[in-house]
Amino acid sequence: MLELRGRELVQDKSSLIIADDDEREFKMVQTEKLDEGWMKDIKYITNANSSVVNSNTVTIWMRADLDDVKSKKAVAGVLETMVNKVKKIDIRLGLFLEGTKQIKYTGKGGLIELYYLYKSINNESQTVDAQEIVELAKKTSKVNLKVEDVQAYIEKLSKAQDNQKNKAEELNLVLDKSQTEPGTVLVIGGKIYPTINKKVNVNTKIIRAIIEKEFEDNHEGIEMGDTLKQDNADKFIKCNVVYLETMRQHKSQGLFQNSWKHTRSNIELLIKNPEKFTKITKGKNDYFVEFKAIIDPVSEEAITWAPLLRILSAMTGVKVTVFIEPSADKMQDDGEGTIKKFSRIVMNHKPVFYKGERQEPIGEFENLPRQTLLTLDLKVPSSWMVSASKSEYDLDNIVITDNNDHIAAEYRLNKILLEGHAATTDGVSPAGIQLNLSQLRTKNSTVVSDTAIMANLGYFQLQSEFGAYFLNINKQQTVDDVYRIENIKHDDFNAASSDSNIIVIDSFNGKTIFPVFSKEDSGNLGRRTAQKAVKYLMDYIPRFGGGLTKSKKSLNIFAVASGHLYERLMSIMITSVMKQTQSHVTFWLIDNFMSPKFKNVFLPILSAKLGFEYRLISYKWPYWLNKETVKQRTIWGYKILFLDVLFPMDLERVIFVDADQIVRTDLQQLYDMNINGAPYAYVPFCNDRPEIEGFRFWNHGYWKDHLRGKPYHISALYLVDLTVFRKLLAGDKLRAQYQQLSVDKNSLSNLDQDLPNNMQHLVPIFSLPPEWLWCETWCSSKTFKNAKTIDLCNNPMTKEKKLDVARRLLPEWTQYDNYIHSVLNKAPVKDEL
């Protein structure tokens, strides 16, 4: 909860705020106290030509005291706004007067009352000439009034009795005295504006801005018919108050809906007993901006805000005051807090120079707990693709000791995201269309990134660097319909469009575009299909004659590892794959989680020695998809949620192999297997080790009922037919189910396994023969000799460490480990594999 203390009027799209020490957060009138009968009796002044109420009418209730100079000026400001009329907005004013000076009017809503009151407040002699009102009405409202009618009405006003003063007391009940202070109050559209306070006068500009904002938010675009009876208009006010209050209580933020933006509050006024708080103040008295915060030191929010306040406090002209308020329910019985994270912001409070050169900002941690396992992570803007580029340490398993107390890492900004939401001219998502982002050249443009459009919000993302690019559709894609890009919008689907497919990336904020697609004529479909067939045949022309077979088979392996231990295990897995195959192997490795040393040093050496290719791939977790907060679960998410967009669009199949596996057969057999049109193939869990039965949760309760006889599969090894997977929009179905289930923290305990098994009824799984994956935890020792791959599963009963299991169970594991150690250390290799 922060306050930015300013000394001038602040105006933006979300609200209009008068900066002052005593300001309050804007509140709504008490809905339960709004009585339609009470509202029906209110006598309104209007600037319309008649008493008609329509969708352009903004209702204002104003409590004022004409004995007070500032209050009187505020009334004049409102009336001046009405006289000069804001755009096309009609205003009806219910004026509730307190004090001894009362304006007597009948409240019939005519222009005469309005102009009479306006002139009387602005005329020190308190006399109003009928001719002045006639001229004012003609000038401002284009209405011709007769002088004699106006004069008669003025005389009537001077004698009339009015009950509006009594209504002021009822208005106070609606406002709730706990929400407002004595003095002038504006209520516009049900929102309370305490407009008069100790230091600030309300002028016409403020009133106009508030009314325009109210009209923009709650009236513009609403069709309520040409006219409304007053009681229906009052019901509209009541419904609007309920709606706005609901929006306050249920904040949402997404592509098509902005979150409710809170206005500022003086937090010291919210503290009942400020003397009981620990108060920290830093900054001189000649400040021009002050930040105030109430912080629970053991909360997640404190981890984020404390480093920022620390930097702000060091800036010139800034004062920071922090109130410490620990939450008792977050403290453990032993008195230790629940702080499990430490945060720093990589930013200097001023430019820092050393020997004439500007120094890059750093984030530095001091006095971290020792003998505690820590993980270093980086939070960056959503449009950045960042990874660690330099470090000698295992950033996933940091332990501060006396001999290891200075750990450093550098991160690199690799790419900037081009994101988008696509739609067809019919307003639907063009799911499955593949896009290419190419360098802007006249000939032979190089594709720098490609992707497929998701059904989920029509979302897509492409990775780029600064520069100009050309966005087009992948012409090699075989689809039922042929599309073309109709236009591209750069703000939202309602913005002005551009016929150009040129995209310029020139900001660290990235870019979000909104392309619109239309279908081409059916003749193009035949030509595209023919082009695809020619490409297919060219890929399979034999190098030295013979039948329709590739010159050399290709094998694509997908893997992910995080931390030095799993990188070591993955090196052994890679070596075991290469030992068993003659195929050309490409390993697709997720860049997000690998250490700099492994990807920059170890991988190139292994690749050169063993003869495989590798590609580092990455994908930014979409902003609209529920995020995981635990790193292991994030890794699981990358194994299953983005299979349709993680790889290049021309990759047809890939096998995922867990980092802690040993392969004992040629995986080309699995790669070429017919899986009967399924998008992927998994191995079912073994059921032949009875002592582990109590841990087979899929044989009981929810899972037993949900599976209905289908097996529960393990996610340590699986084949993905990417062509079928994309055609079935399997990725969209998995993400939609994940979005629904991940709201419950108790769902998807094993995300990468639970999700595909849960979705078998929509995204079918081909069950592989059991010999394709053996795990000692679940499988009988009798089947070990036939195992084609062996996974070092965790055993919930013995909890034996993976390295101990590997050395005990797999003789070749130590041989592979020694071989890799020799290669990486450039030592003589005793035994070639």
GUBALO-283639 format. One line per 10 residues: number of its first residue (from 1); their letters; for each residue x, y, z of C-alpha. Coordinates in steps of 0.25 Angstrom, whole numbers. Example, Ala and Ser with C-alpha at 12.3 -4.5 7.8 and 13.67 -1.06 7.14 Angstrom:
REM GUBALO-283639
1 = as = 49 -18 31  55 -4 29
REM end
This chain:
REM GUBALO-283639
1 = mlelrgrelv = 0 0 0  7 12 -5  5 27 -6  11 37 -15  10 50 -9  10 62 -19  7 76 -19  -2 78 -31  -14 73 -38  -12 59 -44
11 = qdkssliiad = -21 55 -56  -21 42 -64  -30 33 -71  -33 25 -59  -37 35 -49  -36 50 -45  -29 52 -31  -27 65 -23  -13 63 -16  -14 67 -2
21 = dderefkmvq = -10 62 12  -25 59 16  -29 52 3  -37 39 3  -38 28 -6  -51 30 -14  -63 22 -9  -76 18 -14  -90 22 -8  -96 12 1
31 = tekldegwmk = -104 3 -8  -113 -3 3  -117 11 7  -121 16 -7  -136 17 -7  -142 19 -20  -154 26 -14  -144 36 -8  -137 38 -21  -151 40 -28
41 = dikyitnans = -154 52 -19  -141 59 -23  -143 72 -30  -133 74 -41  -127 85 -49  -123 82 -63  -116 88 -74  -124 81 -84  -135 88 -92  -145 80 -85
51 = svvnsntvti = -146 70 -73  -144 58 -82  -134 48 -77  -126 40 -87  -113 32 -88  -105 45 -89  -110 50 -76  -100 49 -64  -106 51 -50  -99 59 -40
61 = wmradlddvk = -103 60 -25  -96 72 -18  -96 75 -3  -92 90 -1  -92 101 9  -94 115 3  -89 121 16  -76 116 13  -68 123 2  -61 111 -3
71 = skkavagvle = -73 103 -4  -80 114 -11  -69 115 -21  -70 100 -23  -85 101 -26  -82 112 -36  -72 103 -43  -82 92 -45  -93 102 -50  -82 108 -59
81 = tmvnkvkkid = -79 94 -65  -94 92 -67  -96 106 -73  -85 104 -83  -89 89 -85  -78 78 -86  -78 73 -100  -91 65 -103  -94 62 -88  -106 66 -81
91 = irlglflegt = -105 69 -67  -116 68 -56  -112 74 -43  -118 70 -29  -113 81 -20  -114 79 -5  -112 92 3  -108 93 17  -106 106 25  -115 118 27
101 = kqikytgkgg = -114 123 13  -124 115 4  -128 117 -10  -143 115 -12  -146 108 -25  -157 98 -29  -148 88 -35  -156 86 -47  -143 85 -55  -144 97 -64
111 = lielyylyks = -134 106 -70  -139 118 -62  -135 111 -48  -121 108 -53  -118 122 -59  -124 128 -47  -116 121 -37  -103 122 -45  -105 137 -47  -109 139 -32
121 = innesqtvda = -96 132 -27  -87 140 -36  -94 153 -34  -90 160 -21  -102 169 -20  -111 156 -20  -120 163 -30  -123 156 -43  -129 163 -55  -138 155 -64
131 = qeivelakkt = -132 160 -76  -118 155 -72  -125 141 -71  -131 142 -85  -118 146 -91  -110 135 -84  -120 124 -88  -120 129 -103  -105 129 -103  -102 116 -96
141 = skvnlkvedv = -114 107 -99  -120 114 -112  -133 115 -105  -142 127 -106  -149 131 -93  -158 143 -91  -154 154 -81  -168 154 -75  -168 139 -72  -154 140 -66
151 = qayieklska = -158 151 -57  -171 144 -52  -163 132 -49  -153 139 -41  -164 145 -33  -169 131 -31  -155 126 -27  -154 137 -16  -167 132 -9  -166 117 -12
161 = qdnqknkaee = -163 107 0  -154 96 -3  -151 83 4  -137 81 -2  -131 84 11  -138 72 18  -133 64 7  -118 68 10  -120 60 23  -124 48 16
171 = lnlvldksqt = -113 49 6  -103 49 18  -109 35 22  -107 31 7  -92 36 7  -90 30 21  -83 40 30  -71 30 33  -68 32 18  -68 47 17
181 = epgtvlvigg = -64 59 25  -73 71 27  -73 81 15  -76 81 0  -77 67 -6  -80 63 -21  -86 50 -24  -85 47 -39  -90 34 -44  -90 28 -30
191 = kiyptinkkv = -75 31 -27  -72 41 -16  -63 52 -18  -59 60 -6  -56 72 -14  -54 83 -3  -43 81 7  -33 90 15  -23 93 3  -30 91 -10
201 = nvntkiirai = -41 99 -17  -49 92 -28  -50 99 -41  -57 97 -54  -46 89 -60  -47 79 -49  -62 77 -50  -61 76 -66  -51 65 -65  -59 57 -54
211 = iekefednhe = -71 58 -63  -65 54 -76  -58 42 -69  -71 38 -63  -78 39 -76  -67 31 -83  -67 20 -73  -82 18 -71  -90 25 -81  -84 25 -95
221 = giemgdtlkq = -88 14 -104  -100 10 -95  -114 10 -102  -125 13 -92  -135 18 -102  -138 32 -106  -145 36 -92  -146 30 -78  -155 33 -67  -148 38 -55
231 = dnadkfikcn = -150 25 -47  -144 17 -58  -132 27 -58  -131 25 -43  -131 10 -45  -119 12 -55  -111 19 -44  -114 9 -34  -109 -3 -44  -97 5 -47
241 = vvyletmrqh = -93 7 -33  -94 -8 -31  -86 -11 -43  -75 -1 -39  -74 -7 -25  -74 -21 -31  -62 -17 -40  -55 -11 -28  -56 -25 -21  -53 -34 -32
251 = ksqglfqnsw = -41 -27 -40  -38 -34 -53  -27 -31 -63  -26 -37 -77  -26 -34 -92  -40 -29 -93  -42 -23 -79  -34 -13 -70  -33 -15 -56  -39 -5 -46
261 = khtrsniell = -28 5 -43  -28 9 -28  -27 24 -25  -17 29 -15  -19 30 0  -12 36 12  -8 23 19  -5 30 32  -20 33 33  -23 19 32
271 = iknpekftki = -14 15 44  -22 15 57  -10 15 66  2 20 59  10 21 71  10 6 72  17 4 59  32 3 56  34 15 47  46 17 38
281 = tkgkndyfve = 48 30 31  59 34 21  61 47 13  62 62 16  51 72 18  53 79 5  47 67 -3  37 69 -14  32 54 -14  29 46 -2
291 = fkaiidpvse = 26 31 -2  19 24 9  17 10 11  11 0 22  19 -13 20  18 -27 26  32 -31 26  29 -46 25  19 -44 13  22 -46 -2
301 = eaitwapllr = 19 -32 -5  30 -27 4  40 -35 -4  36 -27 -16  35 -13 -10  46 -13 0  57 -12 -10  50 -2 -18  48 7 -6  62 6 -3
311 = ilsamtgvkv = 66 11 -16  56 22 -16  61 27 -2  75 29 -8  70 39 -19  70 54 -17  57 61 -14  51 48 -9  46 44 5  42 30 9
321 = tvfiepsadk = 34 26 21  32 12 24  22 6 35  26 -8 39  14 -16 43  17 -31 44  5 -41 43  4 -50 55  -3 -61 46  10 -62 37
331 = mqddgegtik = 19 -64 49  23 -78 53  23 -83 67  38 -83 68  37 -68 65  44 -69 51  37 -62 39  33 -69 27  43 -61 18  47 -71 7
341 = kfsrivmnhk = 51 -61 -4  61 -49 -4  60 -39 -15  68 -27 -21  65 -18 -33  76 -16 -43  76 -1 -43  85 10 -38  79 22 -32  88 31 -40
351 = pvfykgerqe = 99 28 -51  111 22 -46  125 24 -53  138 18 -51  151 23 -58  142 31 -67  133 19 -71  119 17 -67  117 5 -59  106 -5 -62
361 = pigefenlpr = 96 -7 -50  97 -19 -42  88 -26 -31  96 -30 -19  92 -39 -7  99 -38 6  97 -46 19  89 -57 13  87 -69 22  98 -80 21
371 = qtlltldlkv = 96 -94 19  83 -92 13  80 -97 -1  77 -85 -10  73 -83 -25  76 -70 -33  65 -65 -42  62 -53 -50  49 -46 -52  49 -37 -65
381 = psswmvsask = 39 -30 -74  29 -39 -81  35 -36 -94  49 -40 -91  56 -53 -93  67 -54 -83  76 -65 -79  89 -66 -71  101 -64 -79  113 -65 -70
391 = seydldnivi = 115 -72 -57  124 -83 -51  113 -87 -41  101 -96 -40  91 -85 -39  80 -95 -36  87 -100 -24  94 -89 -17  100 -91 -3  107 -80 4
401 = tdnndhiaae = 119 -85 12  132 -79 18  139 -84 6  129 -80 -4  123 -67 -1  125 -59 -14  116 -64 -25  114 -56 -37  105 -58 -50  103 -49 -62
411 = yrlnkilleg = 90 -50 -70  88 -46 -85  76 -41 -92  75 -50 -104  62 -46 -111  50 -37 -111  37 -42 -113  27 -39 -124  13 -43 -118  0 -43 -124
421 = haattdgvsp = -15 -47 -124  -20 -51 -138  -34 -52 -143  -41 -54 -156  -51 -45 -163  -62 -53 -157  -56 -50 -143  -52 -64 -139  -38 -69 -136  -30 -74 -148
431 = agiqlnlsql = -24 -85 -140  -13 -93 -146  -8 -83 -156  7 -83 -156  14 -70 -157  28 -66 -161  36 -54 -157  47 -51 -168  58 -41 -169  54 -29 -178
441 = rtknstvvsd = 61 -32 -191  57 -32 -205  62 -46 -208  64 -59 -200  59 -53 -187  64 -61 -175  53 -66 -166  57 -62 -152  46 -68 -144  33 -76 -147
451 = taimanlgyf = 21 -80 -139  6 -85 -140  -6 -77 -135  -13 -82 -123  -27 -84 -122  -26 -78 -108  -29 -63 -110  -22 -64 -124  -9 -63 -117  5 -64 -124
461 = qlqsefgayf = 19 -60 -121  31 -58 -129  45 -55 -124  54 -44 -131  64 -34 -129  63 -19 -132  60 -16 -146  50 -17 -158  44 -30 -161  33 -36 -171
471 = lninkqqtvd = 22 -44 -165  15 -54 -174  8 -68 -174  16 -80 -175  14 -84 -190  18 -98 -188  7 -101 -178  -3 -111 -182  -17 -107 -177  -31 -108 -181
481 = dvyrienikh = -33 -93 -183  -23 -84 -189  -22 -70 -182  -16 -57 -185  -13 -45 -176  -23 -35 -178  -17 -24 -169  -10 -22 -157  -14 -13 -145  -4 -8 -135
491 = ddfnaassds = -12 -5 -123  -25 -13 -122  -35 -19 -132  -42 -5 -132  -30 3 -136  -26 8 -150  -21 -3 -158  -8 -4 -167  -8 -11 -181  7 -13 -179
501 = niividsfng = 13 -26 -173  25 -19 -169  28 -19 -154  38 -11 -147  44 -15 -133  50 -2 -128  46 -3 -113  50 -11 -101  35 -12 -98  34 -21 -110
511 = ktifpvfske = 22 -20 -119  8 -25 -119  0 -26 -132  -14 -30 -136  -14 -36 -150  -27 -39 -157  -27 -51 -167  -37 -54 -178  -38 -67 -187  -32 -67 -201
521 = dsgnlgrrta = -40 -73 -213  -40 -88 -214  -31 -89 -226  -19 -85 -217  -21 -97 -208  -18 -107 -220  -5 -99 -223  -1 -99 -209  -3 -114 -207  5 -117 -220
531 = qkavkylmdy = 16 -109 -215  16 -117 -202  16 -130 -209  28 -126 -218  36 -121 -205  33 -135 -199  38 -143 -211  51 -134 -211  54 -137 -197  53 -152 -200
541 = iprfgggltk = 61 -153 -213  72 -163 -210  86 -158 -210  92 -171 -218  79 -176 -225  70 -187 -220  56 -186 -214  48 -175 -207  56 -174 -194  64 -163 -188
551 = skkslnifav = 79 -163 -190  81 -163 -175  71 -164 -164  69 -153 -155  66 -154 -140  61 -142 -132  62 -143 -116  56 -133 -107  61 -131 -93  62 -121 -81
561 = asghlyerlm = 71 -120 -70  73 -110 -58  85 -110 -49  99 -116 -50  94 -130 -45  83 -132 -56  93 -126 -66  103 -137 -63  92 -147 -64  87 -141 -77
571 = simitsvmkq = 101 -142 -83  101 -157 -79  87 -159 -86  92 -152 -98  104 -161 -99  96 -173 -97  87 -169 -109  99 -167 -118  105 -180 -114  92 -188 -119
581 = tqshvtfwli = 89 -181 -132  95 -178 -146  85 -167 -149  87 -152 -150  83 -147 -136  79 -133 -132  76 -130 -118  66 -119 -115  69 -113 -101  62 -103 -94
591 = dnfmspkfkn = 71 -91 -92  63 -85 -80  68 -94 -70  83 -98 -74  95 -92 -67  104 -84 -75  116 -93 -73  108 -105 -79  103 -98 -91  115 -90 -94
601 = vflpilsakl = 126 -100 -91  122 -114 -89  111 -115 -100  121 -111 -111  131 -120 -107  122 -132 -106  115 -129 -119  129 -129 -126  133 -142 -120  120 -150 -121
611 = gfeyrlisyk = 116 -144 -134  102 -139 -131  95 -125 -134  88 -117 -123  78 -106 -123  75 -97 -111  60 -94 -111  52 -85 -102  38 -80 -101  32 -69 -92
621 = wpywlnketv = 21 -73 -83  9 -65 -88  4 -54 -79  -10 -59 -80  -7 -73 -75  -7 -76 -60  8 -76 -56  15 -86 -47  23 -80 -36  31 -93 -33
631 = kqrtiwgyki = 43 -95 -43  41 -110 -44  26 -108 -47  30 -98 -58  40 -108 -64  28 -118 -64  20 -108 -71  30 -106 -82  30 -121 -84  15 -122 -88
641 = lfldvlfpmd = 8 -108 -90  16 -102 -102  19 -114 -111  12 -108 -123  20 -95 -122  33 -99 -116  40 -105 -128  41 -100 -142  29 -102 -151  36 -111 -160
651 = lervifvdad = 40 -121 -149  30 -133 -151  34 -142 -139  42 -142 -126  44 -151 -115  45 -146 -100  55 -153 -92  57 -150 -77  71 -145 -73  73 -156 -63
661 = qivrtdlqql = 71 -168 -73  80 -178 -79  77 -182 -94  80 -197 -98  74 -197 -112  73 -189 -124  62 -179 -122  60 -178 -137  51 -190 -135  42 -182 -126
671 = ydmningapy = 43 -169 -135  38 -177 -147  27 -185 -140  13 -184 -145  5 -179 -133  -9 -180 -141  -11 -165 -143  -10 -161 -128  -3 -148 -125  7 -155 -115
681 = ayvpfcndrp = 11 -168 -109  15 -171 -95  18 -183 -87  8 -187 -76  13 -189 -62  17 -203 -58  8 -210 -49  16 -223 -45  23 -218 -33  13 -221 -22
691 = eiegfrfwnh = 21 -214 -10  19 -200 -16  4 -202 -18  0 -192 -8  7 -181 -16  -1 -184 -29  -11 -173 -27  -17 -176 -41  -23 -189 -36  -32 -182 -26
701 = gywkdhlrgk = -42 -170 -24  -43 -159 -34  -33 -165 -44  -39 -178 -45  -52 -172 -48  -47 -162 -58  -38 -172 -66  -49 -183 -67  -40 -194 -70  -30 -186 -78
711 = pyhisalylv = -15 -187 -73  -8 -176 -65  5 -172 -73  19 -168 -69  25 -155 -75  39 -159 -74  39 -163 -89  29 -160 -100  28 -158 -115  21 -146 -121
721 = dltvfrklla = 16 -146 -135  16 -131 -136  9 -131 -149  -3 -138 -143  -2 -131 -130  -3 -117 -137  -14 -122 -147  -23 -126 -135  -20 -113 -127  -16 -122 -116
731 = gdklraqyqq = -7 -111 -110  -19 -102 -109  -27 -113 -102  -16 -116 -92  -14 -101 -89  -29 -99 -87  -30 -110 -77  -18 -106 -70  -24 -92 -69  -36 -97 -62
741 = lsvdknslsn = -29 -108 -53  -17 -99 -49  -26 -90 -41  -27 -101 -30  -13 -102 -24  -17 -117 -21  -19 -121 -35  -8 -125 -45  2 -130 -34  10 -136 -45
751 = ldqdlpnnmq = 7 -126 -56  15 -132 -67  8 -146 -65  -5 -142 -59  -9 -133 -70  -8 -142 -82  -14 -154 -74  -26 -145 -70  -28 -141 -85  -28 -155 -91
761 = hlvpifslpp = -43 -154 -95  -39 -141 -104  -25 -143 -107  -23 -158 -109  -10 -165 -104  -4 -177 -111  1 -187 -101  15 -192 -104  20 -206 -100  25 -206 -86
771 = ewlwcetwcs = 39 -210 -90  41 -196 -95  43 -190 -81  47 -198 -68  48 -192 -54  52 -199 -42  42 -192 -33  30 -197 -41  35 -209 -50  38 -223 -46
781 = sktfknakti = 53 -228 -47  49 -239 -56  46 -229 -67  59 -222 -65  67 -230 -76  57 -226 -87  57 -211 -84  61 -201 -95  62 -189 -87  64 -188 -71
791 = dlcnnpmtke = 59 -177 -63  65 -173 -50  52 -171 -43  51 -166 -29  47 -177 -19  37 -172 -9  40 -184 0  56 -184 0  58 -169 -4  72 -174 -10
801 = kkldvarrll = 80 -163 -17  80 -164 -32  95 -165 -33  95 -177 -24  84 -184 -32  91 -182 -45  105 -187 -39  98 -199 -33  88 -203 -44  95 -199 -57
811 = pewtqydnyi = 109 -203 -60  110 -195 -73  106 -182 -65  120 -181 -58  127 -184 -72  119 -172 -78  122 -163 -67  137 -165 -67  137 -164 -82  130 -150 -82
821 = hsvlnkapvk = 139 -146 -70  151 -149 -79  146 -142 -91  142 -129 -84  155 -128 -77  162 -131 -90  169 -143 -83  173 -156 -91  161 -165 -93  165 -179 -88
831 = del = 153 -186 -95  146 -180 -107  131 -183 -107
REM end
